[in-house]
Amino acid sequence: MQYVPQYRGYCAYAITVKNKKVSIDPETFEIRDGKLYLFCNSWGNNTLETWLEESPDTLKIKADKNWKKLK
C-alpha cells in the first residue's frame, strides 16, 4: 500500500508547534488513519516521540489548521 505524505513531506510536529516547514528524517514516520506523517529526528530531538507522548489526534487538528496558512 502506498501513502501520500501529509503537509507536503514536512515535519508534522514542526507544522503543529512552530508553524514552520522543517525537513524530515525519512525513517521517522507514523501512519495514522491511512495517512503518512513524517517527522524530523536530529540533534537528539526525535519529534515523532514527542508527537506520540502528546495527543496525536489533537496535534493533527492543529497541524491541519496551521498547514492551511503555510501552503
C-alpha positions as CSV (number, residue, x, y, z in Angstrom):
1,M,0.0,0.0,0.0
2,Q,1.2,3.5,-0.8
3,Y,0.7,6.6,1.3
4,V,1.0,10.3,0.3
5,P,3.0,12.3,2.9
6,Q,0.9,14.9,4.8
7,Y,2.0,18.5,4.7
8,R,4.0,18.0,1.5
9,G,6.5,15.9,3.4
10,Y,7.5,18.5,6.1
11,C,7.7,17.6,9.7
12,A,4.2,17.3,11.2
13,Y,5.3,18.2,14.7
14,A,7.0,21.4,13.5
15,I,3.9,22.4,11.5
16,T,1.9,22.0,14.7
17,V,4.1,23.6,17.3
18,K,6.3,26.1,15.4
19,N,4.1,26.7,12.4
20,K,7.2,26.2,10.2
21,K,8.2,23.9,7.3
22,V,11.0,21.8,8.6
23,S,12.8,19.0,6.8
24,I,12.3,15.4,7.9
25,D,14.2,12.2,8.5
26,P,12.5,9.7,6.0
27,E,12.9,6.9,8.6
28,T,10.9,8.8,11.2
29,F,7.3,8.5,10.4
30,E,3.9,7.3,11.6
31,I,0.9,6.0,9.6
32,R,-2.3,7.1,11.3
33,D,-5.8,6.7,9.8
34,G,-4.3,5.7,6.5
35,K,-2.1,8.9,6.2
36,L,1.7,9.2,6.4
37,Y,3.1,11.7,8.8
38,L,6.8,12.5,8.7
39,F,9.0,13.9,11.5
40,C,12.4,15.4,12.0
41,N,15.0,13.5,14.0
42,S,18.2,15.4,14.6
43,W,20.3,16.9,17.3
44,G,18.8,14.5,19.8
45,N,15.3,15.6,19.2
46,N,13.0,12.9,17.7
47,T,9.8,14.8,17.2
48,L,7.9,11.5,16.5
49,E,8.5,10.5,20.1
50,T,7.2,13.9,21.3
51,W,4.2,13.6,18.9
52,L,3.3,10.2,20.4
53,E,3.8,11.4,24.0
54,E,1.4,14.3,23.5
55,S,-2.0,13.8,22.0
56,P,-1.5,12.9,18.3
57,D,-5.2,13.4,17.4
58,T,-5.2,16.9,18.9
59,L,-1.9,17.8,17.4
60,K,-3.1,16.7,14.0
61,I,-6.1,19.1,14.2
62,K,-3.8,22.0,15.0
63,A,-1.3,21.0,12.2
64,D,-4.1,20.9,9.7
65,K,-5.2,24.4,10.6
66,N,-1.6,25.7,10.5
67,W,-0.9,24.0,7.2
68,K,-3.8,25.9,5.6
69,K,-2.0,29.1,6.4
70,L,1.5,27.8,5.4
71,K,0.7,26.3,2.0
